[in-house]
Amino acid sequence: MISKQEIRQRIVQVTAKILNKDPSQIKDDAHFARDLGAESLQSVELVAGFEEEFDVDMDEDEALSVATVGGAVDYLAKVIAEQHG
């Protein structure tokens, strides 16, 4: 089972790559759009990047409704547990 800390680190790596941000700027309470500047196309790219990184399939509408990095950690932890249990 992947720890939430590892999930967070991998989310930060994917987010930094797609949004061209310094990983140290990406905090749990950072809002993808407001704080990190993700536009709608980049949000879709993030979802695809997370699916590839964690080898999961996410409901796109559900995934796009996740607004913060910390929310993504919690959401992905749930999806990973359901799909890789």
VEXTI-99235 format. One record per residue: residue in three letters; x, y, z of N, C-alpha, C, O, CB in turn. Coordinates in nm, 4 decimals. Glycine has a CB too. Example, Ala and Ser with C-alpha at 12.3 -4.5 7.8 and 13.67 -1.06 7.14 Angstrom:
BEGIN
+------+----------+----------+----------+----------+----------+----------+----------+----------+----------+----------+----------+----------+----------+----------+----------+
| code |     n.xx |     n.yy |     n.zz |    ca.xx |    ca.yy |    ca.zz |     c.xx |     c.yy |     c.zz |     o.xx |     o.yy |     o.zz |    cb.xx |    cb.yy |    cb.zz |
+------+----------+----------+----------+----------+----------+----------+----------+----------+----------+----------+----------+----------+----------+----------+----------+
|  ALA |   1.3190 |  -0.5690 |   0.7800 |   1.2300 |  -0.4500 |   0.7800 |   1.3200 |  -0.3300 |   0.7800 |   1.4236 |  -0.3319 |   0.8465 |   1.1308 |  -0.4473 |   0.9046 |
|  SER |   1.2850 |  -0.2250 |   0.7080 |   1.3670 |  -0.1060 |   0.7140 |   1.2900 |   0.0030 |   0.7870 |   1.3409 |   0.1138 |   0.8039 |   1.4084 |  -0.0598 |   0.5725 |
+------+----------+----------+----------+----------+----------+----------+----------+----------+----------+----------+----------+----------+----------+----------+----------+
***
This chain:
BEGIN
+------+----------+----------+----------+----------+----------+----------+----------+----------+----------+----------+----------+----------+----------+----------+----------+
| code |     n.xx |     n.yy |     n.zz |    ca.xx |    ca.yy |    ca.zz |     c.xx |     c.yy |     c.zz |     o.xx |     o.yy |     o.zz |    cb.xx |    cb.yy |    cb.zz |
+------+----------+----------+----------+----------+----------+----------+----------+----------+----------+----------+----------+----------+----------+----------+----------+
|  MET |   0.0844 |  -0.1198 |   0.0000 |   0.0000 |   0.0000 |   0.0000 |   0.0882 |   0.1252 |   0.0000 |   0.1871 |   0.1331 |   0.0729 |  -0.0957 |   0.0004 |   0.1232 |
|  ILE |   0.0518 |   0.2193 |  -0.0802 |   0.1279 |   0.3444 |  -0.0914 |   0.0872 |   0.4370 |   0.0230 |  -0.0314 |   0.4527 |   0.0521 |   0.1036 |   0.4136 |  -0.2304 |
|  SER |   0.1863 |   0.4979 |   0.0874 |   0.1557 |   0.5919 |   0.1958 |   0.1066 |   0.7239 |   0.1374 |   0.1355 |   0.7575 |   0.0225 |   0.2804 |   0.6154 |   0.2856 |
|  LYS |   0.0313 |   0.7983 |   0.2191 |  -0.0153 |   0.9296 |   0.1741 |   0.1035 |   1.0210 |   0.1445 |   0.0966 |   1.1049 |   0.0547 |  -0.1074 |   0.9940 |   0.2803 |
|  GLN |   0.2122 |   1.0049 |   0.2198 |   0.3318 |   1.0867 |   0.1961 |   0.3886 |   1.0595 |   0.0569 |   0.4278 |   1.1524 |  -0.0138 |   0.4391 |   1.0587 |   0.3040 |
|  GLU |   0.3930 |   0.9315 |   0.0176 |   0.4436 |   0.8980 |  -0.1163 |   0.3485 |   0.9488 |  -0.2242 |   0.3922 |   0.9993 |  -0.3276 |   0.4632 |   0.7454 |  -0.1304 |
|  ILE |   0.2178 |   0.9351 |  -0.1996 |   0.1187 |   0.9874 |  -0.2945 |   0.1405 |   1.1365 |  -0.3118 |   0.1423 |   1.1869 |  -0.4241 |  -0.0264 |   0.9585 |  -0.2463 |
|  ARG |   0.1571 |   1.2074 |  -0.2005 |   0.1781 |   1.3522 |  -0.2063 |   0.3032 |   1.3862 |  -0.2876 |   0.2994 |   1.4745 |  -0.3733 |   0.1899 |   1.4103 |  -0.0642 |
|  GLN |   0.4135 |   1.3166 |  -0.2610 |   0.5382 |   1.3454 |  -0.3329 |   0.5203 |   1.3257 |  -0.4831 |   0.5682 |   1.4061 |  -0.5631 |   0.6521 |   1.2559 |  -0.2812 |
|  ARG |   0.4527 |   1.2206 |  -0.5201 |   0.4328 |   1.1921 |  -0.6626 |   0.3362 |   1.2914 |  -0.7259 |   0.3550 |   1.3293 |  -0.8415 |   0.3806 |   1.0493 |  -0.6818 |
|  ILE |   0.2334 |   1.3346 |  -0.6531 |   0.1419 |   1.4373 |  -0.7032 |   0.2185 |   1.5680 |  -0.7254 |   0.1999 |   1.6350 |  -0.8269 |   0.0236 |   1.4592 |  -0.6041 |
|  VAL |   0.3037 |   1.6032 |  -0.6309 |   0.3837 |   1.7257 |  -0.6435 |   0.4736 |   1.7173 |  -0.7672 |   0.4857 |   1.8147 |  -0.8415 |   0.4694 |   1.7487 |  -0.5157 |
|  GLN |   0.5365 |   1.6020 |  -0.7896 |   0.6236 |   1.5859 |  -0.9070 |   0.5460 |   1.6040 |  -1.0369 |   0.5900 |   1.6769 |  -1.1259 |   0.6905 |   1.4480 |  -0.9052 |
|  VAL |   0.4316 |   1.5384 |  -1.0484 |   0.3502 |   1.5482 |  -1.1699 |   0.3013 |   1.6920 |  -1.1886 |   0.3077 |   1.7464 |  -1.2988 |   0.2297 |   1.4503 |  -1.1635 |
|  THR |   0.2526 |   1.7529 |  -1.0803 |   0.2015 |   1.8902 |  -1.0869 |   0.3117 |   1.9875 |  -1.1279 |   0.2898 |   2.0752 |  -1.2115 |   0.1420 |   1.9319 |  -0.9512 |
|  ALA |   0.4296 |   1.9719 |  -1.0692 |   0.5421 |   2.0607 |  -1.1012 |   0.5785 |   2.0499 |  -1.2487 |   0.6068 |   2.1504 |  -1.3139 |   0.6648 |   2.0272 |  -1.0138 |
|  LYS |   0.5776 |   1.9275 |  -1.3009 |   0.6146 |   1.9060 |  -1.4410 |   0.5109 |   1.9675 |  -1.5348 |   0.5467 |   2.0386 |  -1.6288 |   0.6296 |   1.7558 |  -1.4700 |
|  ILE |   0.3843 |   1.9408 |  -1.5099 |   0.2788 |   1.9877 |  -1.6011 |   0.2605 |   2.1390 |  -1.5930 |   0.2397 |   2.2046 |  -1.6951 |   0.1462 |   1.9178 |  -1.5691 |
|  LEU |   0.2682 |   2.1946 |  -1.4717 |   0.2449 |   2.3385 |  -1.4548 |   0.3741 |   2.4208 |  -1.4541 |   0.3712 |   2.5427 |  -1.4369 |   0.1693 |   2.3629 |  -1.3260 |
|  ASN |   0.4877 |   2.3522 |  -1.4732 |   0.6174 |   2.4187 |  -1.4766 |   0.6407 |   2.5033 |  -1.3504 |   0.6728 |   2.6219 |  -1.3579 |   0.6280 |   2.5066 |  -1.6016 |
|  LYS |   0.6237 |   2.4391 |  -1.2355 |   0.6412 |   2.5051 |  -1.1053 |   0.7549 |   2.4392 |  -1.0289 |   0.7882 |   2.3232 |  -1.0533 |   0.5103 |   2.4997 |  -1.0222 |
|  ASP |   0.8135 |   2.5130 |  -0.9373 |   0.9127 |   2.4582 |  -0.8453 |   0.8362 |   2.3714 |  -0.7444 |   0.7409 |   2.4191 |  -0.6827 |   0.9962 |   2.5733 |  -0.7730 |
|  PRO |   0.8766 |   2.2444 |  -0.7267 |   0.8036 |   2.1586 |  -0.6321 |   0.7919 |   2.2183 |  -0.4916 |   0.6949 |   2.1901 |  -0.4213 |   0.8715 |   2.0243 |  -0.6231 |
|  SER |   0.8878 |   2.2992 |  -0.4499 |   0.8815 |   2.3578 |  -0.3154 |   0.7677 |   2.4592 |  -0.3020 |   0.7295 |   2.4945 |  -0.1905 |   1.0145 |   2.4250 |  -0.2813 |
|  GLN |   0.7133 |   2.5065 |  -0.4146 |   0.6016 |   2.6018 |  -0.4123 |   0.4675 |   2.5318 |  -0.3966 |   0.3661 |   2.5966 |  -0.3705 |   0.6010 |   2.6854 |  -0.5395 |
|  ILE |   0.4665 |   2.4008 |  -0.4122 |   0.3407 |   2.3267 |  -0.4161 |   0.3091 |   2.2728 |  -0.2774 |   0.3648 |   2.1722 |  -0.2334 |   0.3474 |   2.2113 |  -0.5194 |
|  LYS |   0.2194 |   2.3416 |  -0.2106 |   0.1795 |   2.3075 |  -0.0732 |   0.0444 |   2.2368 |  -0.0743 |  -0.0294 |   2.2449 |  -0.1725 |   0.1731 |   2.4347 |   0.0159 |
|  ASP |   0.0117 |   2.1670 |   0.0356 |  -0.1144 |   2.0928 |   0.0442 |  -0.2368 |   2.1822 |   0.0248 |  -0.3364 |   2.1386 |  -0.0328 |  -0.1239 |   2.0226 |   0.1781 |
|  ASP |  -0.2304 |   2.3069 |   0.0725 |  -0.3469 |   2.3942 |   0.0614 |  -0.3472 |   2.4753 |  -0.0681 |  -0.4340 |   2.5603 |  -0.0877 |  -0.3522 |   2.4878 |   0.1801 |
|  ALA |  -0.2500 |   2.4496 |  -0.1571 |  -0.2448 |   2.5214 |  -0.2849 |  -0.3616 |   2.4793 |  -0.3736 |  -0.3870 |   2.3606 |  -0.3939 |  -0.1102 |   2.4952 |  -0.3572 |
|  HIS |  -0.4309 |   2.5786 |  -0.4250 |  -0.5441 |   2.5577 |  -0.5147 |  -0.4864 |   2.5466 |  -0.6564 |  -0.4125 |   2.6348 |  -0.7001 |  -0.6511 |   2.6755 |  -0.5034 |
|  PHE |  -0.5199 |   2.4382 |  -0.7284 |  -0.4612 |   2.4163 |  -0.8606 |  -0.4793 |   2.5358 |  -0.9537 |  -0.3834 |   2.5785 |  -1.0180 |  -0.5221 |   2.2935 |  -0.9238 |
|  ALA |  -0.6003 |   2.5904 |  -0.9620 |  -0.6258 |   2.7014 |  -1.0547 |  -0.5790 |   2.8345 |  -0.9965 |  -0.5002 |   2.9055 |  -1.0588 |  -0.7753 |   2.7092 |  -1.0888 |
|  ARG |  -0.6267 |   2.8676 |  -0.8789 |  -0.6006 |   3.0000 |  -0.8214 |  -0.4542 |   3.0191 |  -0.7840 |  -0.3953 |   3.1218 |  -0.8175 |  -0.6874 |   3.0216 |  -0.6990 |
|  ASP |  -0.3945 |   2.9222 |  -0.7152 |  -0.2583 |   2.9397 |  -0.6635 |  -0.1501 |   2.8914 |  -0.7603 |  -0.0411 |   2.9485 |  -0.7654 |  -0.2440 |   2.8662 |  -0.5325 |
|  LEU |  -0.1803 |   2.7867 |  -0.8366 |  -0.0785 |   2.7275 |  -0.9243 |  -0.0992 |   2.7617 |  -1.0716 |  -0.0165 |   2.7266 |  -1.1557 |  -0.0777 |   2.5776 |  -0.9077 |
|  GLY |  -0.2097 |   2.8301 |  -1.1030 |  -0.2320 |   2.8797 |  -1.2382 |  -0.2776 |   2.7768 |  -1.3399 |  -0.2628 |   2.7983 |  -1.4602 |  -0.1095 |   2.9406 |  -1.2864 |
|  ALA |  -0.3330 |   2.6652 |  -1.2936 |  -0.3799 |   2.5631 |  -1.3886 |  -0.5017 |   2.6141 |  -1.4643 |  -0.6002 |   2.6570 |  -1.4043 |  -0.4139 |   2.4308 |  -1.3153 |
|  GLU |  -0.4935 |   2.6088 |  -1.5962 |  -0.6087 |   2.6416 |  -1.6794 |  -0.6832 |   2.5117 |  -1.7081 |  -0.6354 |   2.4036 |  -1.6739 |  -0.5654 |   2.7136 |  -1.8125 |
|  SER |  -0.7996 |   2.5221 |  -1.7704 |  -0.8830 |   2.4021 |  -1.7854 |  -0.8113 |   2.2897 |  -1.8594 |  -0.8227 |   2.1740 |  -1.8191 |  -1.0112 |   2.4370 |  -1.8587 |
|  LEU |  -0.7377 |   2.3198 |  -1.9664 |  -0.6665 |   2.2148 |  -2.0386 |  -0.5598 |   2.1517 |  -1.9498 |  -0.5411 |   2.0301 |  -1.9515 |  -0.6028 |   2.2711 |  -2.1668 |
|  GLN |  -0.4899 |   2.2344 |  -1.8722 |  -0.3873 |   2.1806 |  -1.7819 |  -0.4498 |   2.0946 |  -1.6728 |  -0.3889 |   1.9973 |  -1.6285 |  -0.3064 |   2.2946 |  -1.7186 |
|  SER |  -0.5694 |   2.1290 |  -1.6297 |  -0.6379 |   2.0476 |  -1.5291 |  -0.6648 |   1.9083 |  -1.5841 |  -0.6491 |   1.8088 |  -1.5133 |  -0.7700 |   2.1144 |  -1.4850 |
|  VAL |  -0.7056 |   1.9011 |  -1.7112 |  -0.7282 |   1.7712 |  -1.7757 |  -0.5948 |   1.6967 |  -1.7872 |  -0.5895 |   1.5755 |  -1.7662 |  -0.7939 |   1.7893 |  -1.9168 |
|  GLU |  -0.4871 |   1.7689 |  -1.8205 |  -0.3543 |   1.7073 |  -1.8287 |  -0.3108 |   1.6535 |  -1.6920 |  -0.2488 |   1.5476 |  -1.6833 |  -0.2506 |   1.8093 |  -1.8814 |
|  LEU |  -0.3436 |   1.7267 |  -1.5861 |  -0.3101 |   1.6798 |  -1.4511 |  -0.3815 |   1.5485 |  -1.4210 |  -0.3203 |   1.4544 |  -1.3704 |  -0.3476 |   1.7863 |  -1.3456 |
|  VAL |  -0.5100 |   1.5421 |  -1.4518 |  -0.5864 |   1.4192 |  -1.4277 |  -0.5209 |   1.3036 |  -1.5028 |  -0.5001 |   1.1963 |  -1.4461 |  -0.7351 |   1.4360 |  -1.4718 |
|  ALA |  -0.4883 |   1.3254 |  -1.6304 |  -0.4246 |   1.2210 |  -1.7109 |  -0.2887 |   1.1837 |  -1.6523 |  -0.2520 |   1.0662 |  -1.6486 |  -0.4087 |   1.2673 |  -1.8571 |
|  GLY |  -0.2145 |   1.2843 |  -1.6067 |  -0.0835 |   1.2582 |  -1.5470 |  -0.0930 |   1.1770 |  -1.4193 |  -0.0115 |   1.0878 |  -1.3956 |  -0.0128 |   1.3880 |  -1.5186 |
|  PHE |  -0.1926 |   1.2075 |  -1.3369 |  -0.2111 |   1.1324 |  -1.2125 |  -0.2552 |   0.9889 |  -1.2434 |  -0.2100 |   0.8949 |  -1.1781 |  -0.3153 |   1.2027 |  -1.1213 |
|  GLU |  -0.3437 |   0.9717 |  -1.3430 |  -0.3875 |   0.8368 |  -1.3803 |  -0.2685 |   0.7530 |  -1.4248 |  -0.2558 |   0.6365 |  -1.3872 |  -0.4936 |   0.8426 |  -1.4924 |
|  GLU |  -0.1813 |   0.8137 |  -1.5054 |  -0.0635 |   0.7414 |  -1.5540 |   0.0340 |   0.7123 |  -1.4404 |   0.0862 |   0.6013 |  -1.4301 |   0.0069 |   0.8217 |  -1.6642 |
|  GLU |   0.0583 |   0.8110 |  -1.3559 |   0.1538 |   0.7964 |  -1.2455 |   0.1129 |   0.6852 |  -1.1498 |   0.1973 |   0.6088 |  -1.1028 |   0.1667 |   0.9277 |  -1.1692 |
|  PHE |  -0.0167 |   0.6763 |  -1.1211 |  -0.0652 |   0.5818 |  -1.0203 |  -0.1339 |   0.4589 |  -1.0805 |  -0.1811 |   0.3719 |  -1.0072 |  -0.1610 |   0.6520 |  -0.9274 |
|  ASP |  -0.1394 |   0.4516 |  -1.2138 |  -0.2028 |   0.3391 |  -1.2825 |  -0.3459 |   0.3173 |  -1.2321 |  -0.3831 |   0.2076 |  -1.1904 |  -0.1196 |   0.2110 |  -1.2631 |
|  VAL |  -0.4244 |   0.4250 |  -1.2373 |  -0.5648 |   0.4198 |  -1.1960 |  -0.6511 |   0.4866 |  -1.3035 |  -0.6007 |   0.5587 |  -1.3896 |  -0.5850 |   0.4896 |  -1.0571 |
|  ASP |  -0.7807 |   0.4614 |  -1.2966 |  -0.8783 |   0.5309 |  -1.3794 |  -0.9644 |   0.6142 |  -1.2859 |  -1.0241 |   0.5624 |  -1.1916 |  -0.9653 |   0.4307 |  -1.4645 |
|  MET |  -0.9698 |   0.7443 |  -1.3136 |  -1.0492 |   0.8339 |  -1.2288 |  -1.1704 |   0.8830 |  -1.3053 |  -1.1650 |   0.8993 |  -1.4272 |  -0.9645 |   0.9534 |  -1.1798 |
|  ASP |  -1.2791 |   0.9066 |  -1.2347 |  -1.3950 |   0.9726 |  -1.2929 |  -1.3527 |   1.1167 |  -1.3211 |  -1.3174 |   1.1904 |  -1.2289 |  -1.5217 |   0.9656 |  -1.1971 |
|  GLU |  -1.3561 |   1.1570 |  -1.4485 |  -1.3013 |   1.2878 |  -1.4851 |  -1.3715 |   1.4030 |  -1.4137 |  -1.3054 |   1.4942 |  -1.3641 |  -1.3113 |   1.3077 |  -1.6348 |
|  ASP |  -1.5056 |   1.3999 |  -1.4077 |  -1.5777 |   1.5091 |  -1.3410 |  -1.5431 |   1.5155 |  -1.1930 |  -1.5220 |   1.6234 |  -1.1377 |  -1.7290 |   1.4920 |  -1.3583 |
|  GLU |  -1.5373 |   1.3981 |  -1.1291 |  -1.5010 |   1.3918 |  -0.9876 |  -1.3592 |   1.4445 |  -0.9676 |  -1.3341 |   1.5254 |  -0.8783 |  -1.5129 |   1.2469 |  -0.9343 |
|  ALA |  -1.2669 |   1.3981 |  -1.0514 |  -1.1269 |   1.4377 |  -1.0388 |  -1.1100 |   1.5873 |  -1.0621 |  -1.0337 |   1.6527 |  -0.9910 |  -1.0401 |   1.3590 |  -1.1371 |
|  LEU |  -1.1802 |   1.6419 |  -1.1607 |  -1.1670 |   1.7851 |  -1.1906 |  -1.2302 |   1.8721 |  -1.0823 |  -1.2015 |   1.9916 |  -1.0746 |  -1.2309 |   1.8168 |  -1.3256 |
|  SER |  -1.3156 |   1.8137 |  -0.9987 |  -1.3767 |   1.8924 |  -0.8910 |  -1.2838 |   1.9061 |  -0.7700 |  -1.3112 |   1.9841 |  -0.6788 |  -1.5086 |   1.8283 |  -0.8477 |
|  VAL |  -1.1741 |   1.8300 |  -0.7698 |  -1.0762 |   1.8399 |  -0.6612 |  -0.9961 |   1.9678 |  -0.6825 |  -0.9312 |   1.9844 |  -0.7858 |  -0.9816 |   1.7134 |  -0.6565 |
|  ALA |  -1.0008 |   2.0582 |  -0.5849 |  -0.9448 |   2.1914 |  -0.6060 |  -0.8023 |   2.2101 |  -0.5539 |  -0.7282 |   2.2937 |  -0.6056 |  -1.0328 |   2.2915 |  -0.5417 |
|  THR |  -0.7633 |   2.1334 |  -0.4522 |  -0.6339 |   2.1581 |  -0.3887 |  -0.5430 |   2.0358 |  -0.3955 |  -0.5877 |   1.9241 |  -0.4217 |  -0.6539 |   2.1995 |  -0.2437 |
|  VAL |  -0.4163 |   2.0594 |  -0.3717 |  -0.3181 |   1.9511 |  -0.3699 |  -0.3534 |   1.8499 |  -0.2604 |  -0.3519 |   1.7291 |  -0.2845 |  -0.1752 |   2.0073 |  -0.3478 |
|  GLY |  -0.3848 |   1.8985 |  -0.1420 |  -0.4232 |   1.8097 |  -0.0322 |  -0.5480 |   1.7291 |  -0.0658 |  -0.5581 |   1.6114 |  -0.0310 |  -0.4465 |   1.8902 |   0.0949 |
|  GLY |  -0.6431 |   1.7933 |  -0.1336 |  -0.7633 |   1.7226 |  -0.1777 |  -0.7298 |   1.6133 |  -0.2772 |  -0.7905 |   1.5063 |  -0.2758 |  -0.8626 |   1.8198 |  -0.2392 |
|  ALA |  -0.6321 |   1.6406 |  -0.3645 |  -0.5893 |   1.5397 |  -0.4623 |  -0.5245 |   1.4208 |  -0.3928 |  -0.5438 |   1.3063 |  -0.4337 |  -0.4913 |   1.6010 |  -0.5639 |
|  VAL |  -0.4472 |   1.4481 |  -0.2871 |  -0.3840 |   1.3390 |  -0.2108 |  -0.4922 |   1.2484 |  -0.1529 |  -0.4858 |   1.1262 |  -0.1665 |  -0.2930 |   1.3955 |  -0.0966 |
|  ASP |  -0.5911 |   1.3088 |  -0.0886 |  -0.6994 |   1.2306 |  -0.0282 |  -0.7787 |   1.1546 |  -0.1344 |  -0.8096 |   1.0367 |  -0.1175 |  -0.7932 |   1.3222 |   0.0518 |
|  TYR |  -0.8112 |   1.2231 |  -0.2435 |  -0.8899 |   1.1609 |  -0.3506 |  -0.8134 |   1.0443 |  -0.4122 |  -0.8698 |   0.9365 |  -0.4314 |  -0.9255 |   1.2646 |  -0.4593 |
|  LEU |  -0.6863 |   1.0646 |  -0.4432 |  -0.6085 |   0.9579 |  -0.5046 |  -0.5849 |   0.8418 |  -0.4094 |  -0.5812 |   0.7266 |  -0.4527 |  -0.4764 |   1.0116 |  -0.5532 |
|  ALA |  -0.5689 |   0.8694 |  -0.2815 |  -0.5539 |   0.7619 |  -0.1828 |  -0.6775 |   0.6718 |  -0.1858 |  -0.6669 |   0.5494 |  -0.1783 |  -0.5322 |   0.8203 |  -0.0398 |
|  LYS |  -0.7959 |   0.7352 |  -0.1969 |  -0.9220 |   0.6607 |  -0.2019 |  -0.9297 |   0.5784 |  -0.3302 |  -0.9645 |   0.4604 |  -0.3262 |  -1.0428 |   0.7569 |  -0.1925 |
|  VAL |  -0.8976 |   0.6400 |  -0.4439 |  -0.9049 |   0.5711 |  -0.5733 |  -0.8063 |   0.4540 |  -0.5781 |  -0.8403 |   0.3454 |  -0.6248 |  -0.8761 |   0.6698 |  -0.6890 |
|  ILE |  -0.6842 |   0.4770 |  -0.5294 |  -0.5822 |   0.3719 |  -0.5291 |  -0.6280 |   0.2544 |  -0.4415 |  -0.6122 |   0.1384 |  -0.4795 |  -0.4462 |   0.4279 |  -0.4784 |
|  ALA |  -0.6843 |   0.2851 |  -0.3252 |  -0.7318 |   0.1793 |  -0.2354 |  -0.8429 |   0.0977 |  -0.3017 |  -0.8476 |  -0.0246 |  -0.2884 |  -0.7823 |   0.2398 |  -0.1028 |
|  GLU |  -0.9326 |   0.1670 |  -0.3735 |  -1.0435 |   0.0986 |  -0.4396 |  -0.9950 |   0.0110 |  -0.5554 |  -1.0462 |  -0.0989 |  -0.5765 |  -1.1451 |   0.2006 |  -0.4906 |
|  GLN |  -0.8953 |   0.0610 |  -0.6306 |  -0.8545 |  -0.0080 |  -0.7531 |  -0.7370 |  -0.1039 |  -0.7342 |  -0.7186 |  -0.1967 |  -0.8129 |  -0.8190 |   0.0929 |  -0.8574 |
|  HIS |  -0.6587 |  -0.0811 |  -0.6306 |  -0.5419 |  -0.1666 |  -0.6082 |  -0.5463 |  -0.2400 |  -0.4749 |  -0.4624 |  -0.3253 |  -0.4459 |  -0.4164 |  -0.0842 |  -0.6153 |
|  GLY |  -0.6492 |  -0.2038 |  -0.3921 |  -0.6747 |  -0.2585 |  -0.2614 |  -0.5800 |  -0.3587 |  -0.2171 |  -0.5932 |  -0.4115 |  -0.1066 |  -0.8027 |  -0.3140 |  -0.2561 |
+------+----------+----------+----------+----------+----------+----------+----------+----------+----------+----------+----------+----------+----------+----------+----------+
***
